[in-house]
Amino acid sequence: MDMKDYIGPFIDETEENLQKLNECLLAFEQGDSSVIDEIFRVAHTLKGMASTMGFARMAELTHDMEDVLDLARQKKLALRRKEDIELLFECLDTLNVMLDEIRSGKDDTSVDIEDIKSRLKALCSLAGEGQDLSDEVTDQVVKDQEGPKAVSDFKKIKVVLGKDCVLKGARAFMVLEELSSFGRVESTEPDMEKLVEGEFDGRSFVVHLETHEEPERIEEAVLRVSEVESCSIEGVPSVGKEAESGPGVEFKSKSPQEVAKEKGDSKVADTVKTIKKKTNQTVRVDVNRLDKLLNLVGELVIGRSRIERLAKDSNLKEFEEPILQLGRISKEIQELVTKLRMLPISFIFDRFPRLVRDLSQELGKKVHLEMEGRDTELDRSVIDEIGDPMVHLIRNSLDHGIEPPEERLAKGKPETGLLRIRAYQDGSSVVVSVEDDGRGIDKDKILQKALEKGFVSKEQLDSLTEREAIQFLFTPGFSTSDKVTDISGRGVGLDAVKNKVESIGGRLSIESEVDKGTTIKVKLPITLAIVLALLVNIDGQIYAIPLESVDETVLVNKDDIKVVNGSQVTMLRGSMLYLVDSRDLYGLPKREDSSVLSVVVMRTGFRKVGFIVDDFIGQQEIVIKSLGNTGMVKINWFSGGTILGDGSVALIIDPAKVEEV
């Protein structure tokens, strides 16, 4: 089989397995010894996949891990020391490095694993020191194995792969790896060489296995292999000499649902049934195909808008019903494709427990992590972009926010700090917040640093509000840290986070109270492709403003506009609203005198800004198109473009850049 065809699915599944390994190791470190079997199974699966794909070093490392974990699950080795857990985490990190090498088109040979392997072997040599089986129990096990009732079953196992399976050879190899952990593989149909090469007709194959294991456990293990549709088992048990002369007994394994029903647990049966149904109906799709499909849907939306415009201009009533039907169908297709691209935010959240664990140990702090809303969904493109900014916010909270245990106790706080990460849907957006109960943000310290760096004069200090002081945290090169660390404090953090969030149409805000804690909220669009926008007229041209950033539209009397410190302002319901004139911003001719001005009130983060335009046109669903290599990417005021119903192009205004004026 050509391994190049399988490298994509291999990378995807290895990522999933490494994340699972990470979660299980964290649980094991917290004292949950029940996950040791799952850790062993994941290492076993990784070894099988790596071996199939020819990544020898990854297979070697997971094989040595498997040896340690096998001894641990048999209670022949106690993994109680801190360095034992750290060694397993080090193995995980090394496997991630190997995967990065493979993802970049290299192999795994550049990663040195000799030191880790020697430490794993040294750990295996301690087997027996942690053994907790008494001699009495051990003797009984030996007697049971040697007595006349010892069972030697030869089972015929038929495995059927899924209809859309693209890795027949790899899946067959993984099944054989699972089965070999239960006993001895006698033979296969077709023969093993053809099986692992994927050179067999149809979707099924047969394995003859000699084992003492219960059929239910064998079936469960086989069904855990990705893209396996079903597994059936027949067996002829041989019990001592009596069985040799007795009649053959045909055994058909019971399904997990039947086992659960016999135990009276209908909920378990229903759950298993649901899981199997979902598994069989799941198909892996290349994300590039989804991107192309979404682009086509975008073109469909543009085409629909043009037809609606033509029908309206032609005033042909017979077009109304077909156009309404076209609108409904295209809307359904659009929503369906958007949902196909949605991923739970757990894809990001799952990184955080390990991150918090490592950082808290490095900083000598005690931190309790709470996560809420892991099932909240976002477009894959948003998920891809927001991971690194979230990691920096967490680093910042642990480094600057949460105090060391002795400082917390002196303040009357519990020595363990709280870090809460939440995600929830808010209209057409998703809000992700990072909250801590630490020091909070000290306005005076920020202003002192700003004064030292020349960002503000002594005369301006007293007039700045706390919200305006916090704005300095997002200035490039600004940091309140007294020393540079590898965790944060290099002055390249929060400004980069803000820029990244705003580049995908999001906005960031901070709320803080000294000695109470800090909450940083990141508001993100659910999707980046098709959004609602407010269309406005500026000097005869149509522009679009994402509706997510629009608070309201108002008409302002020109006489109500004042100039304060060189900026135009007006009062809106008792609050001062800063104004930015679009014509001044874009270098356009002054508009003719008008007693009433059209103002779009936009909010992008810390404050509202009134954006003066010539006229409001209305709301419309738009397809966001990148400016690409047009040269307009250098014009910071615009985040993209869109095609309107009449075929004309409208630039999309970036509200975050307007706020910075």
N, C-alpha and C positions, 0 to 999 in steps of 0.2 A: 504494500500500500504506500502511496505517496504521502509522506508525513507533512509536506507543505500544505496540503489541503486541510489538515487537522489542527494546525498550530493555533488558529483562532479559537476554536472550541476548547482546546487544551488550556490556553491562557485564561479564558473565562472561568472554566471550572476550577482551575488551580487557585485563582483569586478567591472564589467562593469557599473552597476548602481551607485556605490559609486564614480567611476571616473566621470561619467556624473554629479552627484550631486556636485562634487568638481568644475567642469568647470562652472556650472550654478551659484554657489555661488560666484565665482570669478567675473563673468560677472555682477551679481546683485550688488556686492560691488562697481563695477565701474560705477553704475548708470543705468544699463540696466534692467528696471523693467518688461520688456516683458517676462523675463525668469521665473517669479514667478509661472506661470502655469506649466511649465516644472519641476520646483523644487518640486511642490506639487505632480505632477504625479509620479516622481521618488520615493518620500517618500511613496506614496500610494502603488506603486509596491513592494518596499522593505518590507512594512508592510505585504502585502499579501503573499509574498514568505516566510518570516520568520514565519508567523502564520501557514502556510501550513506545514512547516518543524518542527514545534514544538519548535522554539526558541522564548520563551515567552518574554524575556527581550528585545530582538531586536524589536519584534513586539510592545511592550509597548512604547519604545522610539520613534520609527517611527510614532506611533499613536499620541503621544503628539506633535511631529514635525508637523504632518499633521494638527492638530488643529490650530497651529500657522499660518501655511502657507495658510490654507483655509480662515482664517480671513483676512490675508494679501491680497490674491487675490480677495476677496470680498470688499477690500478697507475699511474694518472695523478696521484694525490695520495697523499702519504705522511703518515699520521696518527701521527707519531712524538713530537710534542711533548706534554708533560703537559697543556698547556692545551687541546689538541685533544680528548683523552680526557675532560677535565673538562667541555668543552662538550657532548659527547654525553651524559654523565651528567646535565648540567643540563637537556638536552632531555627525558630520561627523567623527571626529577623534575617538570618542567612538565606532561608528559602525565599523570602521576599526579594532579597538582592538578586538571587538567581533568576527569579521570575522577571525582574526588571531587565536583566541582561538578555533573556530570551525574547522579551517583548521588543527590545531594540534591535533584534535581528541577529544577535550573537548566540553563543551556546553558554553552558553553565561551567565551562572548564576554567574560566578566569577567576572563579571564586575559590579561595583557599578554605578547605574544610578539615584539614588534617588535625588541627588543634582541637576542634570541637569533637571530631570522631574519637580522638584519644581520650578525651574527658568522658564521653559517653561510654566507652569501653571500660574505663576505670570505675564508672558508676555501676556498670553491670557486675563488675567483680565484687561489689559489696553485697550481692544477692545472698540472702540467708540471714544477714544481720537484722533485717526488718521483718523476717518471717514470723507470723503470729499463729501458725497452725500447730496445735499440740501433737505430740507423738501418737497419742491415742487416735486422734482424727486421721492422721497420716496413715497409720497402720490399717484403719478401717477402709480407707480409700484403696490401698494396695490389695486388701482382701477382696474388695468388690471387683477390682479389675482382674484378679487372678481366679476368682471363683467360677463355678459352672454357669452363672447367670450373666457373665460378661457378654455384651451385645456387640456383634460385628455386622453392621448393616451395609449392604451394597445398594446404593440408591441411584435410581435413574432420574436425572433432573433435566427437564425440558425448559429451555429459556426462549422466550419470544421477545424480539426487539421491537421498538416503536416503528411506525410506518415512515417517519421522517428522520430516522437515525442516519447520520452521515459518518459515523465512526464505528462501523460494524466490527472491525478487527480490534480496535481499542476497547470497545465495550465488552467484547468476548474475553479479551485478556483480563479486564477488571473483574469480570464474573469469575474467571478461573482463579484469580488472586483471592477473592473472597472465599471461594469454596475450598481452596487449599488450606485456609486457616482452620477449617473444620475437620480435615482428614486428608486422605490420599486420593488424588485424581487418577483413576485407573485408565480411562480412555475417554475420547470425545468423538462425536459424530457431527461434522467431518473430522478428519485427524487434526491434531493440535496445530500443526504448521499452517494448514490452510485456514484454520479458525482465526488465529491471531493476525493473519495477513488479510482477513476479511474476504477471502476467496471462497465464499459459499453462497448457494442460491437461497433466495427467500430471506426470511427474517428470524428463523429459529435454528437452534442447535441443541445437542444433547451432551450432557456430561455424566459419566459414570463415576460415582464417588463412594469410597469406603470411609465410613464415619460412624461415630457413636452419638452424634449430635441430634437433637430433636428437629423434626422437619420444619416446625414453625420458625425456629431461629434461622435455619438455612434459607427458607423462603424470604424472611424479613431482610436478611443480608443481601440477597440477590436483588430484591426489589429496590434496595437503596441505591443501586448503581443507576446512574442517569441513563435515560432512554431505554430502560427495560420495561416492557409492557406487562409481561406476566411470567409466572414461574410455577410449574407443576412438578410434583415429586412422586415417584413410585419406588417401593423398596421391598426387598426380601430379607428380613432379619434372620440371622443365624445365631441361636443361643446354645452354646456348648454342643454336645453330641446329640442331644435330644432334637435339636432343630435340624440337624443334618438328615435324619431319617423321617422327619415330620413333613407335613404338607407345606407348600409355599404359601405365604401370606402376602396378598397384594395390599399395599398401603397407599392411600391417596391423602396428601397433606391437607389439613384444614386451613381455610383462609383466616387472616387476622380477624375479619368480621365474625366468623363462626366461633372462633375461640372466645372473643369478647362476649358474644351472646350467651355462650355456655356458662360464662362466669357471671352472667346477669348484668353486665355493664353495657347497656344499650348506647350510652353516650360515647363510649370508646369505640363501639362498632360503627356508629354514625360518623365519628371523626375520621376513622381509618378509611371508611368508604368515600368520604369527601376528599381526603388527601389523595387517594388513588385515582379518583375521577379527575382531580385537577392535574395530577402528574401526567396522566395519559392524554390530556387535552392541551398540554403546553408545548409550544414550538419555539425554538430559538430562531431569532431573526436578526440578520446583520443590521446594525444601526444605520449603516449607509443607505440601505434600502428604505428604512423609515424616513431618513432625511430627504431622500428623493421623492418619496410619497408625499411628505409634508410640503415640499416645494410645488408639487403638482396641485395639491389642494389649494395652495396659495394662488396659483394661476387660475384655478377654478373660481375662487372668490373674486379675483379681479375681473374675470370674464363675466361673472354674474352681475357685478356692479355696472359694467359697461352695458350689458343688455338692459338692465333696469333703467339706466340713463337714456338709452335709445328709445325704449318704449315710452318713457315719460315725455320725451321731446316729440315723439311721433303722435302721441295722444291716441294710440290704438287700443281700444278696450279689450279686443279679443286676445291681446297679449297678457292681460293681467293675470288670468288663472294659471297659464303655463309658467309665467315668471314666478308666481308665488310658490308653485310646486317645485320649480328649480331651486328656489331659495331654501325651501324646507329640506330638500335632498342634500344640497351642498352643505347646509348647516350640520346635518346629521353626519355626513362624511367627515367634515372638519372636526367635529367633537370626537368622533371615533378615533381618527388618526391622532388627535391630541392625546387621548387617553392611552393609546398604544405607546406613546413616548414617555408616559409618566412613570416615575420610579418613586418608591417610598424614600423619605429622607433618612431612613435607617442606613442607607448606603453610605451616608456621611457619618451619622451618629455612631455607627458600630466602631469607628476608629477611636472614639473619644475615651472609653474606659482605659484602654492601654496607655493612651497619651497622658491622661490624668494620673494614672498609677506611676508612670516613669518620672513625670515632672515633680509630683509630690515627694517622691523618694529623693530626687536630686536636690530639691529645695529644703528638705527636712521639715515638710509641712504635712499635717494630717487633713485630708480632704474627703468629704463624702459627696459623691456624684449622684445627682438625680437627673433622669431624662424623661421627658414627656413628649408625646406626639410623634413617635417613631414611624407611624403609618401615614403621616401627612405626605401627600404626593406633590412632586414638582416635575417639570419637564427635564428630560435627561441633560439637555444643554445647560440648564441652570444648575443642576446637581454637579456637573463637571466643573463649573466655574466657581462655586461657592465653597468648596472643600477647604482650600488653603486659607482664605480669609477667616473661616470659622476656627481653624486650628490656631491662627494667630490670636484671635480674641480670647480663646481658652488659655493660651500661654500667658497673655497679658493679665488675665484675672488671677492666675495662680502666682505669677511673679510679683505683680504690683498690688493686687487687691487683697487676697487672703493672707492674713498675718501668720507668723510662726506660732506654735502652740503656747510658748511662754508669754508672748505679747498678747495673745487672745485671752489667756487666763488673767493677766494683769488688768485687762479691760472689763473683766466680768463676763466674757464670752466663753462658750464651750471650746475646748482646745481643738476640736475638729471643725474645720470650716465647711461651709456648704456651697457647692457649685451646682446650679440648676440650669439645665439646657432644655428649652421648650420650643416646640413648633406647633403652629396652629394656623388654620385658614381664616383669612379676614377678607371677605368678599372675593375679588378676583386676584387676591395676593396671598402669599404665605409669609407669616411673621416668624422669625427664628430669634429667640432671645437667649442671652448668656447673662445669668444673674449670679452674684456672689454676695456673701454677707461680711465682706472684708472692710478695709480701711475707708473706702469711698474715695472720691476725688477731692483733693484739697485745692480750692480756688486760689488761695494765697501762694501756694507753692508753684502752681502753674504760672501765675502772673510774675512771680519772681524770676522763673526760668525765662519767660518771654521777655522780661526786661533785660536780663543778662545777654540774651541772644539778639537784642535789638529789634524784636518784633513789635514792641510797644514802647511809648515814652512814659516818663513818670507822670506827666500831666494827664495821660489817658487812663491810668490805672484805676482811679477811683470811680470813673464813669462806666466801667465795663461791668456788665451783669455776669452772673455765674454761667449762664448759657453761652455768652460770648467768650468767656474765659475758656470754657471747654473746647471751643472751636480751635484753639491753638494746638490741641492734641493732634489735629489732623493737618498740621503744617509740616511739609517735608523737612526732615532733619530735627524735628522737635521731640524731646524726651525729658520726662521728669526724673528718670533714673540717675542716681549719682554714680553708678558704675556700669560698664558695659558687660553683659553676660551673653552666653550662647542662647539664652531663652528669650529675652527681650531686652529693650533698652538701647538698641542701636539707632533709633530714630528713623527707621525705614518701615515702620509697621502700620500704624493706624491710618496714615495718609494713603498707603497702598491699599489697605482694606477698603477705605471709603471710595477710592477710585475704581477698584474692581467691582464693588457693589453697584456703583452708579453706572458703570459701563454696561451692565446687563439690565438697566432700567430699575434698579432697586434704590433704596434709600436707607440711611443709617441714622440712629438717634441714640443719645445717652441720657440716662437719668441717674443721679448719684446723690448720696447723703453721707457726710463724713461720719465714719465709724459705724454706719449702718449697711453700707454696701453700694454696689453699682449694677445697673441693668443696661446692657447694650442691646438694642433691637435692630434687626435687619429685616426690612420689608422687601420682599422679592415678588416679581411677577410669576405667575404659575407657568406661563409659557412665553417664549420670546418671539414666536413666529407671527401670530395673528392677534391683534389687540384692538380694543376700542380707542378711538382718538377723537379729539375735538379739532375740527378744521377751522382755521382762521384766515383772514385776508390781511396781508401786509403789502402795501404798495402794489396792489393788483395781482399779487402772486398768492397761491394757496399754500399754507403750511399746516402740519399736523402736530398736535401736542398729545402725548399719551394721556388718556383720561385718568389713569391711576394717579397721576401727579397733579390733577386739577381738583382743587377744593370747590371752587365756584366761579361763576362769571358775574361781573357787576358792571354797572354804568356809573362813572364817576364824573361829577361836575368839575370842570376845569378850575373853577374858583376855589374848590376844596383842596387843591393840591398846593403844598408848601414846599419850600426848600430848606432842609436841615443838614448842616455840615456838608453841603455840596450835593446832597441826594434829594430826589423828589420823594415826598411822602404824603399820605393822606390818612385820615382816621376812618377805620372800618369797625363799626360796632364797639367803639371805645378803645380800640387798639390801633397802634401805629402800623401802617402798612407801607413798606418800602416799594417804590415803583421803578421799573426798568422799561424804558421806551424801546420797542423793537426797532424802530427806524434809526435811533441813535446807535443801538447795538450793532446793527448790520450796515451802518454807514449809508443809509438811504436818505433821500431828500426829506426835509421836514414836511409833515402833513399840513394841509390847509387848516386854518383856525377852525376849531370846533368847540362848542360849549360843553359837549358831553364826550367822554372818552370810554372806549370799550377796554375793560381790564380783565385778564385771566388771572385768578388768584391761584398760585401754584405753591405746593409744599414739597420740598425734597429732603428735608432733614430737620434742621434746627429752627427754621423760621419760614414764614410765608413771604412770598414775593408777588407783587402785582405786575403783570406783564402787559404793557399797553400795546394793543393791536388796532388795526383799522376797523375790523368788523368780525363778528362771529358768523360762521357758516352753518355749523351743526355737527352732530356726532356721526361717525362712520367707522365701520370695521375696516382696518387696514392690514395689509401684509407688509411686514418690515423687511426691507431689502438692504443688504450691506452696501456701503459706498465703495467697498473693494479698492481697486487700484485706480479709481477715477481721479485721484489727487485731492478730492474733497475731504479725505480723512484728516487732512491737516487743519481743516476748519472745525474748531472745537465746538461751535455752537450747535452742530447737528449730529445726531446719533445714527442716521440712516435716511432712507428714502422710501417712498411708496408710489404705486401707480393708481391713479384715481379712475373713476368710472368713465370719464371722457378720454382716457388714454394719456392724460398729462401726468407729469411727475411732481410730487409734493415732497419737500424735505421735512424730516421729522426733527422738531426742536428738542434739544436736550435740556430739560428743566434744571438739572444740577449745574450746568454751566451758566444758566441765567442767574441762579442764586449767587454764584461766585462774583458776579459783577459788582 
